[in-house]
Amino acid sequence: MSEMEDVSHSFAPLLGEHMHTLILGTMPGKKSLQLQQYYAHPRNALWPIVCALVTGDKPSYDIHQQLNYAQRCELITHAGFALWDVLESCERPGSLDGAIVRKTERPNAIVELISLHPELQTIVCNGRTAEALFKRHIQAQLEQSTPQLSRPAMVCVPSTSPAMASLTLDNKYQVWKNNIAP
């Protein structure tokens, strides 16, 4: 495999007309890149968790069969949630965040997005790696460009990745629910 085959690029942000919560991942995994869909792996807990936050239902992986991708996107963006990734591009053999080659990390224009959405209340880092990347590439820029009083709150919640297997779907959901108040 050549080096260029390991370069991954993120998607455009998934936004509705308004957003109160911006959920930031690291970089789409191979399944997501293949299907050109955020969180496409059927065992990724993002869709079950966020859809349950919106509907009040119990989180279930069956959401992947109950609603198609466009319906899931519409449901959460209409409710004020947005999705994006901290990185615009990076080298990463495979899908694990631990395989990201640090010197190749290129961040997305998150500060610019935030400046266009003064209604944004919360930035959610989906896992510790997203949080570390945010702090490394975005936080100083955000602090320099945005007065503290108008900066969105930032929280880090357990990764929804299937690789984060130490917590069940219900455990992850409870932590997300307790930390995200739309």
Secondary structure, 3 states (H helix, E strand, C coil): CCHHHHEEECCCCECCCCCCEEEEECCCCHHHHHHCCCCCCCCCCHHHHHHHHHHCCCCCCCHHHHCCHHHHHHHHHHCCEEEEECEEEEECCCCCHHHCCHHHCEECCHHHHHHCCCCCCEEEEECHHHHHHHHHHCHHHHHHHCCHHHCCEEEEECCCCCCCCCCCHHHHHHHHHHHCCC
